[in-house]
Amino acid sequence: MSRIGKAPIEIPAGVTVQVNGNTVTVKGPKGELSQEINPDIHVAVEGNHVIVTRPDDEREHRSMHGLYRALIHNMVVGVSEGYKKEMELVGVGYRATSTGQVLELALGFSHAIFIKLPKEIKVEAKSERNKNPLIILESADKQLLGQVCAKIRSLRKPEPYKGKGIKFVGEIIRRKSGKSANAK
């Protein structure tokens, strides 16, 4: 049996989980999320735990068992604690400012880049003297947050020679050495 799939999901205080047909809805202090579940996978709420079971050991059912358990767990954590990602802009003249749900980025292009973020995501841009600008994104939806971070990062990926670009805080960029001077 799937080690991830058979682990019960604990429901923290202030969070409610409802199973309606093949839709699981999770409500909490940070918001409300819902997920469609394959009809073959059975989801039950017992006390303060959510239990995900599968009908048999078919390959497809085994793969979906762990997947849906992980998705439901991410929703429970999202509505109770939320998810937070911090991104750092490395490069001379790289700036980020946020006004409402619009993020403005200056990334060395001839024009500024404006990104309209979904309403589920909270954005904050910080700029301190002698430090790289930071973009802090918070949301209850882990999947949406990751997708938006990937979109922002794709605008200027970190390059391996000088390390310039948009990277996650704590991410280690593999650096390459430049031209070899002693090539004779």
Summary of the structure (lengths in Angstrom):
residues: 184
radius of gyration: 21.4
end to end distance: 60.8
largest distance: 74.3
contacts: 503
relative contact order: 0.14
helix: 21%
strand: 36%
